[in-house]
Amino acid sequence: MTAPMDYSDVDWLMERVSKFHREYRHVEREYLELRTLLRDAESALRGEPEDGGTRAKVYYLKRRLEELERRYPWIVSGKPPEIALWGPLSG
C-alpha cells in the first residue's frame, strides 16, 4: 500500500520531485542525445541525399525517438514533469 499524498508537506513534495529526476534523468539524457544525433544526421543527409547509411541512421533515430515519446509522453509535453506531481488529481 502506498502512503497517502500530503500536498501541504513541502519536504515530501521536494523529495518526490528529486526521486523522479533521479529515476528518469537517463531518459532525458538519452532523448537529448538522440535529438542531437538526428539533427546532425539530417544535416548530413541534406548534403548527400543518396547516402543509404545516413538514410538508415535517420530512420533508426526517428523510430527510437518515437519510442521514447510514446513510453514517456511527458518528455515532449512542453511542461515540466513536476506539474503532474504537484497539480490536482484528475477525475
C-alpha positions in Angstrom: 0.0 0.0 0.0 1.3 3.5 -0.8 1.5 6.3 1.6 -1.2 8.9 1.3 -0.3 12.1 -0.5 0.2 15.1 1.7 0.5 18.1 -0.6 1.0 20.5 2.3 4.2 18.8 3.2 6.8 20.7 1.1 9.7 18.4 2.1 7.7 15.4 1.0 6.9 17.1 -2.4 10.5 18.1 -2.9 11.7 14.6 -2.2 9.2 13.2 -4.6 10.4 15.6 -7.4 14.0 14.7 -6.6 13.3 11.0 -6.8 11.5 11.4 -10.1 14.5 13.2 -11.6 16.9 10.6 -10.3 14.8 7.8 -11.8 14.3 9.5 -15.2 17.5 11.5 -15.7 18.8 8.8 -18.0 15.7 9.1 -20.2 16.1 12.8 -20.6 19.8 12.5 -21.4 19.2 9.8 -24.0 16.4 11.8 -25.6 18.6 14.9 -25.9 21.5 12.8 -27.3 19.2 11.2 -29.9 17.8 14.5 -30.9 21.3 15.9 -31.4 22.4 12.9 -33.4 19.2 13.1 -35.5 19.8 16.8 -36.2 23.4 16.1 -37.4 22.3 13.0 -39.4 19.6 15.0 -41.2 22.0 17.8 -42.0 24.5 15.2 -43.4 21.6 13.7 -45.4 20.7 17.0 -47.0 24.3 17.2 -48.2 24.3 13.7 -49.6 20.7 12.5 -50.2 21.9 9.3 -51.9 23.8 8.0 -48.8 22.0 4.9 -47.8 23.9 4.6 -44.5 22.9 8.1 -43.4 19.3 7.5 -44.5 19.2 4.3 -42.4 20.6 6.2 -39.4 18.0 8.9 -39.7 15.3 6.3 -39.9 16.6 4.5 -36.8 17.0 7.7 -34.8 13.4 8.8 -35.7 12.0 5.4 -34.6 13.9 5.5 -31.4 12.7 9.0 -30.6 9.1 8.0 -31.3 9.5 5.0 -29.0 10.8 7.2 -26.1 8.0 9.8 -26.8 5.4 7.0 -26.7 6.8 5.5 -23.4 7.4 8.8 -21.7 4.9 11.3 -23.1 5.9 14.0 -20.6 9.2 14.4 -22.3 7.6 16.2 -25.3 4.7 17.8 -23.5 6.5 21.2 -23.2 5.6 21.2 -19.5 7.8 20.4 -16.6 7.0 16.9 -15.3 6.7 18.3 -11.8 3.4 19.7 -12.8 1.9 16.2 -12.7 3.3 15.7 -9.2 2.0 19.0 -7.8 -1.1 19.5 -9.9 -4.6 18.5 -8.7 -5.5 14.9 -9.4 -7.7 14.3 -12.4 -11.1 12.8 -12.1 
